[in-house]
Amino acid sequence: MAGSEANYSFSLTTFSQKGKLFQIEYALNAIQNGKLALGIKATNGVVLCTDKKLPTKLMDSDNIHKCEEITPSTGMVYAGLGPDYRVLVKSARKSAQKYYQTYHEVEPVPMLVRDTANICQEYTQSGGVRPFGVSLLMAGYDDDGPH
């Protein structure tokens, strides 16, 4: 990165001289460098899977979770930065728990996806935070079938 462009790389709301938002590009590069995540929708369910290759043998594979359960019928998998994924998993679980405590039923999959997407969008547009460097696949099964 050239010296003059370095002045624009820290801010999400400042465009560079070439019209780029470097924080968005950094997030997209993190996603591209992530491992494959795959979702398959069938008539009677959904399958989420991912590749779990650790960069070093010093990492404990039991503590790295690339596929998480949000509700008993909804799961999430990612490609990109693990810490960003954990923030979104925690947020989705809080949203599902809040819905359950209010209505005493599991949050529908489309609502859970929308709530999580709103958080991602908020981080992309707000100053003082950076966009998430993660691409999510959420899938689940409810009364309307697989989503």
C-alpha positions in Angstrom: 0.0 0.0 0.0 1.4 3.4 -1.0 2.1 6.0 1.7 -0.8 8.2 0.8 -3.3 5.3 0.8 -2.2 4.2 4.3 -3.9 7.3 5.6 -7.3 5.8 4.6 -6.8 2.3 5.7 -7.8 2.7 9.3 -11.2 4.4 8.8 -14.4 2.6 7.6 -16.0 5.9 6.6 -13.2 7.5 4.7 -12.8 6.7 1.0 -9.3 6.6 -0.5 -8.3 8.7 -3.4 -9.2 5.8 -5.7 -12.7 5.5 -4.1 -12.0 2.4 -2.1 -12.9 1.6 1.5 -9.9 -0.4 2.7 -11.6 -1.9 5.8 -14.2 -3.5 3.5 -11.5 -4.9 1.3 -9.6 -6.3 4.3 -12.8 -8.1 5.4 -13.4 -9.6 2.0 -9.7 -10.8 1.9 -10.2 -12.5 5.2 -13.2 -14.3 3.9 -11.4 -15.4 0.7 -8.5 -16.8 2.8 -11.0 -18.8 5.0 -11.7 -22.5 4.6 -14.6 -23.8 2.5 -18.1 -23.9 4.1 -21.0 -25.7 2.5 -24.7 -25.9 3.0 -27.1 -28.4 1.4 -30.9 -28.1 1.6 -32.9 -31.3 1.1 -36.7 -31.9 1.2 -36.5 -33.2 4.8 -33.6 -31.2 6.3 -30.4 -29.3 5.9 -26.7 -30.1 6.1 -23.9 -27.7 7.1 -20.3 -28.8 6.7 -16.9 -27.2 6.6 -13.2 -28.0 6.3 -11.4 -27.8 9.7 -7.7 -27.6 9.0 -5.7 -26.0 11.7 -2.8 -23.8 10.7 -0.5 -25.3 13.3 -0.4 -28.5 15.4 0.0 -26.3 18.5 -3.8 -25.5 18.4 -6.1 -27.8 20.3 -8.7 -29.0 17.7 -11.2 -29.7 20.5 -11.5 -25.9 21.2 -12.0 -24.8 17.6 -15.6 -25.0 16.5 -16.4 -24.1 12.9 -20.0 -25.3 13.0 -22.2 -24.2 15.9 -25.7 -24.9 17.1 -27.7 -21.7 17.6 -31.1 -23.3 18.5 -32.0 -27.0 18.6 -33.1 -26.7 15.0 -30.7 -24.0 13.6 -27.0 -24.1 13.0 -24.3 -21.8 11.6 -21.0 -22.4 9.8 -18.4 -19.8 8.6 -15.5 -19.0 6.3 -13.2 -16.2 7.5 -12.0 -14.9 10.9 -12.9 -17.1 13.9 -13.2 -14.3 16.5 -15.7 -12.5 14.3 -17.7 -15.7 14.0 -17.7 -16.2 17.8 -19.1 -12.7 18.2 -21.9 -13.4 15.7 -22.7 -16.8 17.3 -23.0 -15.2 20.7 -25.3 -12.5 19.3 -27.5 -15.0 17.4 -27.8 -17.2 20.6 -28.8 -14.1 22.6 -31.4 -13.2 20.0 -32.8 -16.7 20.0 -32.9 -16.8 23.8 -34.7 -13.4 23.9 -37.3 -14.6 21.5 -37.8 -17.8 23.4 -38.3 -15.9 26.7 -40.8 -13.6 25.1 -42.9 -16.1 23.1 -41.9 -19.5 24.7 -41.1 -21.0 21.3 -38.0 -21.3 19.1 -37.3 -18.3 16.9 -38.1 -19.0 13.3 -35.1 -19.5 11.1 -35.8 -16.5 8.7 -36.1 -14.2 11.7 -32.8 -15.4 13.2 -31.0 -14.9 9.9 -32.5 -11.4 9.6 -31.4 -10.5 13.1 -27.8 -11.7 12.5 -27.7 -10.0 9.1 -28.8 -6.7 10.7 -25.9 -6.9 13.1 -23.5 -7.5 10.2 -24.9 -4.6 8.3 -24.7 -2.3 11.4 -21.0 -3.1 11.8 -20.4 -2.4 8.1 -22.0 1.0 8.2 -21.1 2.3 11.7 -18.1 4.3 12.6 -15.7 3.1 15.3 -16.1 -0.5 14.4 -14.8 -2.6 11.5 -16.9 -4.9 9.3 -16.9 -8.6 10.1 -14.3 -10.6 8.2 -16.6 -13.6 8.0 -19.1 -15.2 5.7 -21.9 -17.1 7.4 -24.1 -19.9 6.3 -27.2 -20.4 8.6 -29.6 -23.2 8.1 -32.4 -24.8 10.1 -35.6 -26.6 10.1 -39.0 -25.4 11.4 -42.7 -25.8 10.8 -42.3 -24.4 7.2 -39.6 -26.9 6.4 -35.9 -26.5 5.7 -34.4 -23.0 5.3 
